[in-house]
C-alpha cells in the first residue's frame, strides 16, 4: 500500500510539474522563436551560443539542487529545513562571487573564439552570478514535495525573460537587450522561490544532519556537469566549426530537441525526492522507476512522431523563413535529446540512493562526443547524425552506471551536523 501511494504521489506530482514546467517551456520556446525572428540567423546564433554557455554553467544549479533536495527529503522537520536553507544561501553567495569573477576573466579569450563581443559576454555575468543561488530555494521546494511552488518559480523566470527580452529588442537594444533579459530572468528565478517557502520564517531553526555532503556533492556535480555539457557542447562546437548562418540552422534544430528534453525533465525531478526517502524500500523504488520510465515513453513517443511527420512545419514555426536546412536534421537531433532524457533519469535514480561506483569515468564521454562531432564537421546532416551516435553511447554508459551498486557517499547517517541558523 505504501508503494502504491508513493507511485500515486509520483504521478500526481509529475502531472503538476509537467503542466507548470511545460507552460514555462512554451514561454522559453517562444522567447527563442521571437529572438530567432527578430535578431536573424547571425544575431540569434550568438545569443544561442551564450545561452548554451550559461546552460553549461547551470550544472552548478542542477547539482546543488539535487543535493539540497536529497538532504531536505531526509530532514526530520521544518526546523532542520530552515537551517539547510540558511546555510545554503550563505555558501551560495560566496560561490556566486567567485564564479562571476572567474567568468569575466575567462570571457576575454573565449569571446573571439565564439565570435561574440565582450560587452555581450560581460552582460551574461548577471546570469552566472545567479546560478549558485537558484538551487537553494528550488532544491528545498523539491525536497518538501512543493511542486506547485517549484512550478511558480519557473513561471516567474520565463515571464521576466519573455517580457523584458521582447521589449528590449523592439526598442533597438538587439543582442544586448536579449542578454540582459536572460540575466534578469535568472534573478527572478531565485527570488520567486522564497514566496512558497515563506512559512519557514515562522519555524525555529534546528541543527540539521548533513551527512557527508561534500563526498556526495562531488559525484553529483560531476554527473550533472557531464549530462548538461553533453547536450550543450554540440551547439557551441557548431558555432566554432560552421559559418554563423549555418550554425544558426543547427541552433534551431537543437532548440526543438531541447524543448522535448526539458519538457519531460520534470518527471525525473519529481521521481528524485520520492526515491530518496529514508523509509522507501527497494521494491517501492523499482515501482517508482518503472512508472517514471513509462511516463517518459508516453510523452516522448508522440513528440518524436510529430517531428518525423511534419519537420518543415515545425521548423518554420520555430525559426520562421530562413531556417529550411534545419528540417533535414530535426529528427536526428530530437531523437538524440530523447535518449538523453532516459540517460538523465537512470543517473538521477542511482543518485537518489548514493553515488554509483565508477562515476568518475563518465566525463570522459565528453571527449568522445567532441571527437565524433569534430570528425563529422563537413555537413549539417553528418554533424546531426554524429550527435545522435554520441547520445546512443551516453545511454549505454548510463545503463552501466545504473547497474552499479551505490557507494556510501552522502549517506544521511553521517555525523556532521549543521548548527541551527
C-alpha positions in Angstrom: 0.0 0.0 0.0 2.8 2.4 0.8 4.4 1.7 -2.5 1.1 2.3 -4.3 0.6 5.6 -2.6 4.1 6.7 -3.4 3.6 5.9 -7.1 0.3 7.8 -7.0 2.1 10.8 -5.5 4.7 10.5 -8.2 2.0 10.6 -10.9 0.3 13.5 -9.2 3.4 15.5 -8.6 4.6 14.7 -12.2 1.3 16.0 -13.5 1.5 19.3 -11.6 5.1 19.9 -12.5 4.7 18.7 -16.1 1.9 21.3 -16.6 3.6 24.2 -15.0 7.1 23.3 -16.3 5.8 22.9 -19.9 3.9 26.2 -19.7 7.2 27.7 -18.7 9.0 25.8 -21.5 6.5 27.1 -24.0 7.4 30.6 -22.8 11.2 29.8 -23.2 10.5 28.3 -26.6 8.5 31.5 -27.6 11.5 33.6 -26.4 13.8 31.7 -28.7 11.4 31.8 -31.6 11.0 35.6 -31.3 14.7 36.1 -30.9 15.4 34.0 -33.9 13.0 36.1 -36.0 13.9 39.5 -34.5 17.7 39.1 -34.4 18.2 37.0 -37.6 20.4 33.9 -38.0 23.7 35.6 -37.1 22.4 37.5 -34.1 20.4 34.6 -32.9 23.3 32.2 -33.2 25.4 34.5 -31.0 22.7 34.6 -28.4 22.2 30.8 -28.6 25.9 30.2 -28.1 25.9 32.3 -24.9 22.7 30.7 -23.6 24.4 27.3 -24.2 27.4 28.5 -22.3 25.1 29.5 -19.4 23.5 26.1 -19.6 26.9 24.5 -19.2 27.4 26.8 -16.1 23.9 25.8 -15.0 25.4 22.5 -13.9 26.2 24.1 -10.6 22.5 24.8 -10.2 21.3 21.3 -11.1 24.0 19.6 -8.9 23.4 21.8 -5.9 19.6 21.5 -6.4 20.0 17.7 -6.3 22.0 17.8 -3.1 19.6 20.3 -1.4 16.6 18.2 -2.5 18.1 15.0 -1.0 19.0 16.4 2.3 15.7 18.3 2.6 13.9 15.0 1.8 15.7 13.2 4.7 15.3 16.1 7.2 13.1 15.3 10.2 11.2 18.6 10.3 10.9 22.1 9.0 13.3 23.5 11.6 16.1 21.4 10.1 15.0 22.6 6.6 15.3 26.2 7.7 18.9 25.6 8.8 19.6 23.9 5.4 18.2 26.9 3.6 20.1 29.4 5.6 23.4 27.7 5.2 22.8 27.0 1.5 22.2 30.8 0.9 25.4 31.7 2.7 27.6 29.3 0.8 25.8 30.0 -2.5 26.5 33.7 -2.2 30.3 33.0 -1.8 30.3 30.7 -4.8 28.4 33.3 -6.8 31.0 36.0 -6.2 33.9 33.6 -7.2 32.1 32.2 -10.2 31.3 35.7 -11.6 34.9 36.9 -11.2 36.2 33.8 -12.9 33.7 34.1 -15.8 34.6 37.7 -16.5 38.3 36.7 -16.9 37.6 33.6 -19.0 35.3 35.6 -21.2 38.2 37.7 -22.5 39.8 34.9 -24.6 36.5 33.0 -25.1 34.7 35.9 -26.9 36.9 35.8 -30.1 36.5 32.0 -30.3 32.7 32.2 -30.2 32.7 35.4 -32.3 30.7 37.2 -29.6 31.6 40.8 -28.5 32.9 41.1 -24.9 30.2 43.6 -23.9 27.6 40.9 -24.5 29.6 38.3 -22.7 30.1 40.6 -19.8 26.4 41.2 -19.5 25.9 37.5 -19.1 27.8 37.7 -15.9 24.5 38.5 -14.2 23.3 35.1 -15.3 26.4 33.4 -13.9 26.0 35.2 -10.6 22.5 33.8 -10.1 23.4 30.2 -10.9 24.7 29.2 -7.4 21.7 30.8 -5.6 18.7 29.4 -7.6 19.2 25.8 -6.4 19.0 26.7 -2.7 15.3 27.6 -2.9 14.4 25.2 -5.7 16.1 22.3 -4.0 14.2 22.9 -0.8 10.9 23.1 -2.7 11.6 19.7 -4.4 12.7 18.1 -1.1 9.5 19.2 0.5 7.4 18.0 -2.4 6.1 21.5 -3.1 5.9 21.0 -6.8 3.4 23.8 -7.3 5.8 26.3 -5.7 8.6 25.0 -7.9 6.5 25.5 -10.9 5.6 29.0 -9.8 9.3 29.9 -9.7 9.7 28.6 -13.2 6.8 30.7 -14.5 8.2 33.8 -12.9 11.5 33.2 -14.6 10.1 32.9 -18.1 7.7 35.8 -17.7 10.6 38.1 -16.9 12.7 36.8 -19.8 10.0 36.9 -22.4 8.6 40.3 -21.4 11.8 42.2 -21.0 13.5 40.4 -23.9 10.9 41.3 -26.5 10.6 44.8 -25.2 14.4 45.4 -25.2 14.9 44.1 -28.7 12.0 46.0 -30.0 13.4 49.3 -28.8 16.6 48.5 -30.6 18.9 47.1 -28.0 19.4 43.9 -30.0 21.6 41.1 -28.5 22.4 43.3 -25.5 18.7 43.6 -24.6 18.2 39.8 -25.0 21.3 39.1 -22.9 20.0 41.4 -20.1 16.6 39.8 -20.2 18.2 36.3 -19.7 20.2 37.6 -16.6 17.2 39.3 -15.0 15.1 36.2 -15.5 17.5 34.1 -13.5 17.4 36.7 -10.7 13.7 36.3 -10.7 14.0 32.5 -10.7 16.0 32.8 -7.4 13.9 35.5 -5.7 10.5 34.0 -6.5 11.4 30.7 -4.8 11.1 32.4 -1.4 7.3 33.0 -1.9 6.2 29.4 -1.4 8.8 29.0 1.4 7.6 32.0 3.5 6.2 29.7 6.2 9.8 28.7 7.1 10.3 32.1 8.7 7.9 31.2 11.5 9.7 27.9 12.3 12.6 27.8 14.8 15.8 26.6 13.3 17.1 23.2 14.4 20.5 21.6 13.8 20.3 19.6 10.5 22.1 16.4 9.7 24.5 17.0 6.8 26.0 13.5 6.4 29.0 13.7 4.1 27.5 16.2 1.8 30.8 17.0 0.1 31.5 13.4 -0.7 28.0 13.1 -2.2 28.1 16.5 -3.9 31.3 15.9 -5.8 29.9 12.9 -7.9 26.6 14.7 -8.2 28.4 17.7 -9.6 30.5 15.5 -12.0 27.5 13.6 -13.3 25.3 16.6 -13.6 28.0 18.6 -15.4 28.6 15.8 -17.8 24.9 15.4 -18.6 24.3 19.2 -19.1 27.6 19.7 -21.1 26.7 16.7 -23.3 23.5 18.3 -24.6 25.0 21.8 -25.0 28.5 21.2 -26.4 27.1 20.4 -29.9 25.7 24.0 -30.2 29.0 25.6 -29.0 31.0 23.4 -31.4 28.6 24.2 -34.3 29.2 27.9 -33.6 33.0 27.3 -33.8 33.0 24.9 -36.8 30.4 26.3 -39.1 29.7 29.7 -40.6 27.4 31.8 -38.3 24.3 31.4 -40.6 24.8 27.6 -40.8 25.3 27.4 -37.0 22.0 29.2 -36.7 20.3 26.4 -38.6 21.7 23.8 -36.2 20.7 26.0 -33.2 17.1 25.9 -34.3 17.1 22.1 -34.7 18.8 21.9 -31.3 16.1 24.2 -29.9 13.5 21.7 -30.9 15.4 18.8 -29.3 16.0 20.7 -26.1 12.3 21.7 -26.0 11.4 18.0 -25.9 14.1 17.1 -23.4 13.3 20.0 -21.0 9.6 19.2 -21.4 10.0 15.7 -19.8 12.7 16.5 -17.3 10.1 17.4 -14.6 9.2 13.7 -14.5 12.7 12.8 -13.2 12.7 15.8 -10.9 9.5 14.5 -9.2 10.9 11.0 -9.1 14.1 12.0 -7.2 12.7 13.0 -3.8 10.2 10.1 -3.9 13.1 7.7 -4.4 15.3 9.4 -1.9 13.2 8.9 1.2 14.8 7.3 4.2 12.0 4.7 4.6 11.5 3.8 0.9 12.3 0.1 0.3 13.9 -1.4 -2.8 10.7 -2.8 -4.2 8.9 0.6 -4.0 11.9 2.3 -5.6 11.7 -0.2 -8.5 8.0 0.7 -8.9 8.8 4.4 -8.9 11.4 3.8 -11.6 9.1 1.8 -13.8 6.4 4.4 -13.5 8.9 7.1 -14.4 10.2 5.4 -17.5 6.6 4.6 -18.6 5.7 8.3 -18.3 8.8 9.2 -20.4 7.8 6.8 -23.2 4.2 8.1 -23.1 5.4 11.7 -23.5 8.4 11.2 -25.9 6.8 8.9 -28.5 4.1 11.3 -29.8 6.6 14.2 -29.8 9.1 12.3 -32.0 6.3 11.1 -34.2 5.2 14.7 -34.8 8.8 15.8 -35.7 9.1 12.8 -38.1 5.8 13.6 -39.9 6.0 17.4 -40.3 9.6 18.6 -39.7 9.3 21.5 -42.2 6.2 23.0 -40.5 7.7 22.6 -37.0 11.0 24.3 -38.1 9.1 27.1 -39.8 7.2 27.6 -36.6 10.4 27.6 -34.5 12.5 29.8 -36.7 10.4 31.2 -39.5 11.8 31.7 -43.0 15.5 31.2 -43.5 15.9 28.0 -41.4 14.8 25.4 -44.0 18.0 23.4 -43.6 17.1 22.6 -40.0 14.2 20.4 -41.2 16.6 17.8 -42.6 18.3 17.3 -39.3 15.4 17.8 -36.9 14.5 14.1 -36.3 18.1 13.1 -35.7 18.7 15.9 -33.2 15.4 15.4 -31.3 15.9 11.6 -31.1 19.3 12.3 -29.5 17.7 14.5 -26.9 15.0 11.9 -26.2 17.8 9.4 -25.5 19.4 11.9 -23.1 16.1 12.0 -21.2 16.4 8.3 -20.4 20.1 8.7 -19.5 19.4 11.5 -17.1 16.5 9.6 -15.5 18.7 6.5 -14.9 21.5 8.5 -13.4 19.2 10.6 -11.2 17.6 7.4 -9.9 21.0 6.0 -9.0 22.0 9.3 -7.3 18.8 9.1 -5.2 20.4 6.2 -3.3 24.0 7.4 -3.4 26.7 8.0 -6.0 27.4 5.0 -8.3 30.7 3.4 -8.4 32.7 4.4 -11.4 31.1 7.8 -11.7 34.4 9.5 -12.3 34.7 7.9 -15.8 31.5 9.4 -17.1 33.1 12.8 -18.0 35.4 11.0 -20.5 32.3 10.7 -22.8 32.6 14.5 -23.5 35.9 13.8 -25.3 34.1 11.0 -27.3 31.3 13.5 -28.2 33.7 16.2 -29.2 35.8 13.8 -31.3 32.7 12.4 -33.1 31.3 15.9 -33.8 34.7 17.2 -35.0 35.1 14.3 -37.4 31.6 15.0 -38.9 32.0 18.7 -39.3 31.8 18.6 -43.1 28.0 19.0 -43.3 25.0 19.6 -41.1 23.4 16.2 -41.7 26.6 14.2 -40.8 27.1 16.5 -37.8 23.5 15.8 -36.5 23.9 12.1 -37.0 27.2 12.2 -35.1 25.3 13.9 -32.2 22.7 11.1 -32.3 25.5 8.5 -32.2 27.1 10.2 -29.2 23.9 10.1 -27.3 23.5 6.4 -28.0 26.9 5.9 -26.4 25.9 8.1 -23.5 22.8 6.0 -22.9 24.9 2.8 -22.9 27.3 4.3 -20.3 24.4 5.5 -18.2 22.9 2.0 -18.1 26.2 0.7 -17.0 26.4 3.2 -14.1 22.8 2.5 -13.2 23.6 -1.2 -12.7 26.5 -0.4 -10.4 25.8 -0.5 -6.6 25.8 2.9 -4.9 28.7 4.0 -2.9 28.2 5.3 0.7 29.0 8.9 -0.4 26.4 11.3 1.2 24.7 8.8 3.4 22.3 10.6 5.7 23.6 8.9 8.7 26.9 10.9 8.8 28.0 12.6 12.0 28.5 16.2 10.8 25.5 18.4 11.6 24.8 21.9 10.5 24.2 24.2 13.5 20.8 25.9 13.9 20.8 29.0 11.8 
